[in-house]
């Protein structure tokens, strides 16, 4: 019976789900800076530059510059809870599922990101999950669909779509839906 109990417990949905940047996505942005720093140190060593306390001091500064982005990027992502989506960007932000109108994938300079649109027109672009040329994530589509399903399951029974706010570029279309149709 222990096996059945464990399998049933595993079937229950988790209370919260967290998506972060992958290890490769955290390392690749720092890699060019690391190559430049190491190349500079090797060049100085080959040229016979003095070593000692001044080199150790600059090495510590460069090491700090390398590790700060690694540490910061580790916290980016999204946490899905029963009632909210907690977005971890430079500033932490909580979005109620009932306020979300749509979750989409948007393309920016060859990178696909997940974007959350709220009822008040606010647009929140997530830093994870994300996928692109140097920030590839094999599970991006799966993560996007999981976020969308989580929203659909937790937005509440009384959720209703809100039309987007009117603006000058939301001009009314032609009556037939054909923009080239003559006026009626």
ZIFEN-V34081 format. One record per residue. RES is the residue in three letters. OMEGA is omega in whole degrees, 0 to 359 (999 if undefined). Layout:
BEGIN
res | omega
RES | OMEGA
RES | OMEGA
END
This chain:
BEGIN
res | omega
UNK | 180
UNK | 180
UNK | 180
UNK | 181
UNK | 180
UNK | 181
UNK | 177
UNK | 178
UNK | 179
UNK | 181
UNK | 180
UNK | 179
UNK | 179
UNK | 179
UNK | 180
UNK | 180
UNK | 184
UNK | 173
UNK | 179
UNK | 173
UNK | 177
UNK | 179
UNK | 180
UNK | 178
UNK | 178
UNK | 185
UNK | 187
UNK | 179
UNK | 182
UNK | 185
UNK | 178
UNK | 178
UNK | 178
UNK | 179
UNK | 179
UNK | 181
UNK | 180
UNK | 177
UNK | 178
UNK | 179
UNK | 178
UNK | 179
UNK | 179
UNK | 179
UNK | 179
UNK | 181
UNK | 178
UNK | 178
UNK | 182
UNK | 175
UNK | 180
UNK | 185
UNK | 182
UNK | 177
UNK | 179
UNK | 179
UNK | 179
UNK | 178
UNK | 177
UNK | 178
UNK | 179
UNK | 179
UNK | 178
UNK | 178
UNK | 178
UNK | 186
UNK | 179
UNK | 177
UNK | 178
UNK | 181
UNK | 181
UNK | 184
UNK | 181
UNK | 185
UNK | 181
UNK | 178
UNK | 181
UNK | 174
UNK | 180
UNK | 176
UNK | 183
UNK | 185
UNK | 186
UNK | 167
UNK | 180
UNK | 183
UNK | 180
UNK | 173
UNK | 175
UNK | 174
UNK | 180
UNK | 183
UNK | 180
UNK | 180
UNK | 177
UNK | 180
UNK | 180
UNK | 180
UNK | 182
UNK | 179
UNK | 180
UNK | 174
UNK | 186
UNK | 169
UNK | 177
UNK | 180
UNK | 176
UNK | 179
UNK | 177
UNK | 179
UNK | 178
UNK | 179
UNK | 174
UNK | 182
UNK | 179
UNK | 177
UNK | 181
UNK | 183
UNK | 181
UNK | 179
UNK | 180
UNK | 182
UNK | 180
UNK | 179
UNK | 182
UNK | 176
UNK | 173
UNK | 2
UNK | 180
UNK | 177
UNK | 181
UNK | 186
UNK | 180
UNK | 179
UNK | 185
UNK | 175
UNK | 183
UNK | 185
UNK | 184
UNK | 181
UNK | 179
UNK | 179
UNK | 179
UNK | 180
UNK | 178
UNK | 177
UNK | 179
UNK | 178
UNK | 180
UNK | 179
UNK | 181
UNK | 181
UNK | 188
UNK | 183
UNK | 175
UNK | 181
UNK | 184
UNK | 180
UNK | 175
UNK | 178
UNK | 179
UNK | 178
UNK | 180
UNK | 180
UNK | 180
UNK | 176
UNK | 186
UNK | 180
UNK | 176
UNK | 180
UNK | 179
UNK | 180
UNK | 178
UNK | 184
UNK | 183
UNK | 184
UNK | 179
UNK | 183
UNK | 181
UNK | 180
UNK | 178
UNK | 180
UNK | 182
UNK | 999
END
